[in-house]
Amino acid sequence: MTVGGTRGSPPRVLCARYLHLGLVDALRRYPELQGEAVIVGGAPELRLPVIAASRAALAAGVRPGQPLRQAQQLCPRAAFVPLDPEAVGALRVSLCGSLQTVSPAVEVGDQEALCDLSGRHAAFADELSWASATARVLHAALGVDSPAVGVAGSRFVARMAAQVSDAGRIRRVRPGEEAAFLAPLPLEVLPVRPAITARLAAFGLDCLGAVAALSPGDLQRQFGPDGLQVHRLARGQDDHGAEPVPAQQAWCERLVLDGATGDLETLLRAARRCAEALGDRLAQSGLAAGQANLVFEVEEGEAVSATARTSSPLGSGAGLWTALFGLLSELVPPAPVTGVRVGVTGLGPAGGRQSDLFRPGDAAREHVEIAAQRLRVRFGDGTVRRPALAVDPGDVPERRIAWREPAPALAR
Amino acid sequence: MTDSLSAALATLRHRFGPQALHRGDQVERSTAWPTGVPVIDTTLTPGGLPRGRVSVLAASARGPSGRLTLLQSLTALASRSCDIGYVDLHGTLDPGFLADLGADLDACLVISPGRRHWERALVMARALVVAGTPWIGIALDDDQPATRLWDHALVALTEAVGKRSTVCVIAAPAPLAAPLAYASSLTLTCAPAGWQMAHGDVAGLRVRVSIRKSRVGAMPSEASLLLRYPRPYAVAEVMGLPTVVTPRLQTGDGFLAGDGRTDSAKSAPAAVMAAVPG
């Protein structure tokens, strides 16, 4: 999904460029490396590329993508730090959450973030103050140098604006000025195949302005559909905005019991009621949850909780109850329970599919999968499985079959 | 309609089920699942295996009978047209063999409750039937637990199968347990009739199948099936062998042949003249 512009207002996109999140994480882990030459990617003995490099390392000639051994030769004093993908992922999620407080649509990458600034924001008087607030949020979330920010009418122009902007500065390209802003930029900035830029250069074209001056028909004759795309990009007329990540949502249902009790049957009924209420809400909204958690609030003590991560999204009360049912054996309340809370997180669109009307049982596949999960919870893993042909069985005949757990049915 | 005719019709309906008789002007809705194997769909069970009923493939005697191979062949056939569940108490299911039989493995759900867990197997099968699985096969193992441990689960399964119009096929060891014999609407007895040899090698198993009980309108009959094993150059399949079928009337516990002799008096191999090709 691409977001950019509401009805009646032109699309505006903010692009912020910052240090690579791998480098940010490394500097958080090793604060003593602030200001030093740091190269993220691993030990120099490994045949791996450089993922990110600090300002000092960049000044020494290190570039992302270079072999680590070459980077060591260029900058022998640099500290080599391995990339921690999990920490980077967590940082990205945290950054996304922060930006979603100021922008309705946010796309976060390892080195840049795109936010939708179309329309008006009630909290900010104009676009510039909105962009400044976004930059401040980014700076606070990352805790490193202020980002370089560009604001323009499309994704490509905003990225170019951020590239030409300095750290801590905002470069705005007003509507209608896109072509003039892009005109002096070199052809290499075009996000197209290198063969196209090489051919354009062979024609004697050296900047985007020269390409924009050509007619779209000429470019189409040379490069087909890519030619039209090049023309639109060179004139700043691409209609792509931010591709937002859905906000993390969490829903919860809580049932306060009449009196504190330790009766398992009562707790079961309470948990089931919460699960069904949540299931109804999910079904009405067309959403499914990635995980569910069950909390027992106990008398004069800390609540006990357990979380279930399911292989298939939970979009109904029955599915939710199946997941919670497995948790009940794990939860032993240390004191009488006063309240039951059921929560779901990782909400996303529930997967719909076209069922095969001519295949008996196809429409009931989801129900069968839920029943199968319930049986696994009750009788143990491995009791209900689906056979599948192994992709690479090798020479051993016994290995040609792989067992897998039942998963939600997708379009066949 | 005379009283004697009414009584005869009532007896036939009681013995062979309500589908056994219907008026010529009454078009009956198809309630059978055609297996696609002509000898089963025509000779043994007209139209195929019944929906909403429990069918039993019973072993004729202790030891190998070919019932599991036949059940797996039927499972493979069913998986090509619908989603299926296979309850494997025996623990002998080889998904590779299913694949060689032409099964759509993506449509197969295999349940392994463990040996001797008949009650658990029937409960799990019922759960899948209630969820909407249109075809379920149950391979019971030879270690038969006490009847009182699982007969209530069988009753629940039979009820669920009837409500959901599911095709339910159970492969049962010999001797056939009384609750299974009672719950079954169609009992086919499987007896091995020898190996099918080709070029000095085992190419398949011949199974003699006879109707032991029918409440779905199938008349007592016998047929020989060849369960051809998969070979590097040929797929596995179930095919009928030419047989001479002797329709007989059922009286009491055994069959009466046309000449009045009982089954025990007339040897089964003599009643089936299998012309084995090759």
Contacts between the chains, C-beta under 8 A, distances in Angstrom:
chain1	res1	chain2	res2	distance
A	359	B	81	6.9
A	359	B	82	6.0
A	359	B	83	7.6
A	360	B	81	7.0
A	360	B	82	4.0
A	360	B	83	7.6
A	360	B	134	4.2
A	360	B	135	7.7
A	361	B	82	4.7
A	361	B	83	3.8
A	361	B	84	7.9
A	361	B	132	6.1
A	361	B	133	5.9
A	361	B	134	4.0
A	361	B	135	7.3
A	362	B	82	7.7
A	362	B	83	6.6
A	363	B	132	7.5
A	364	B	83	7.7
A	364	B	131	6.3
A	364	B	132	2.6
A	364	B	133	7.2
A	364	B	134	7.8
A	365	B	83	6.3
A	365	B	132	8.0
A	367	B	131	4.4
A	367	B	132	5.1
A	368	B	83	6.7
A	368	B	85	7.8
A	368	B	109	6.9
A	368	B	128	6.2
A	368	B	131	4.6
A	368	B	132	5.8
A	368	B	133	5.4
A	370	B	131	7.0
A	371	B	127	4.9
A	371	B	128	5.8
A	371	B	130	7.2
A	371	B	131	3.6
A	372	B	109	6.2
A	372	B	128	7.3
A	372	B	131	8.0
A	374	B	127	7.0
A	375	B	111	7.2
A	375	B	124	5.4
A	375	B	127	5.8
A	375	B	128	7.9
A	379	B	113	6.7
A	379	B	120	6.5
A	379	B	124	7.0
A	382	B	112	6.8
A	383	B	111	6.2
A	383	B	112	5.6
A	383	B	113	6.2
A	383	B	114	7.9
A	383	B	124	7.3
A	384	B	109	6.5
A	384	B	110	7.4
A	384	B	111	5.3
A	384	B	112	7.8
A	384	B	124	7.5
A	385	B	109	7.8
A	385	B	110	5.5
A	385	B	112	7.3
A	386	B	105	7.3
A	386	B	106	7.3
A	386	B	108	6.5
A	386	B	109	5.9
A	386	B	110	6.9
A	387	B	95	3.4
A	387	B	98	7.0
A	387	B	99	7.8
A	387	B	105	4.9
A	387	B	108	6.0
A	387	B	110	6.1
A	388	B	105	5.7
A	388	B	106	7.3
A	389	B	99	6.4
A	389	B	105	6.4
A	397	B	96	6.9
A	400	B	96	5.6
A	400	B	99	8.0
A	401	B	94	7.9
A	401	B	95	4.4
A	401	B	96	5.2
A	401	B	99	7.5
A	403	B	95	8.0
A	406	B	109	6.5
A	412	B	106	7.4
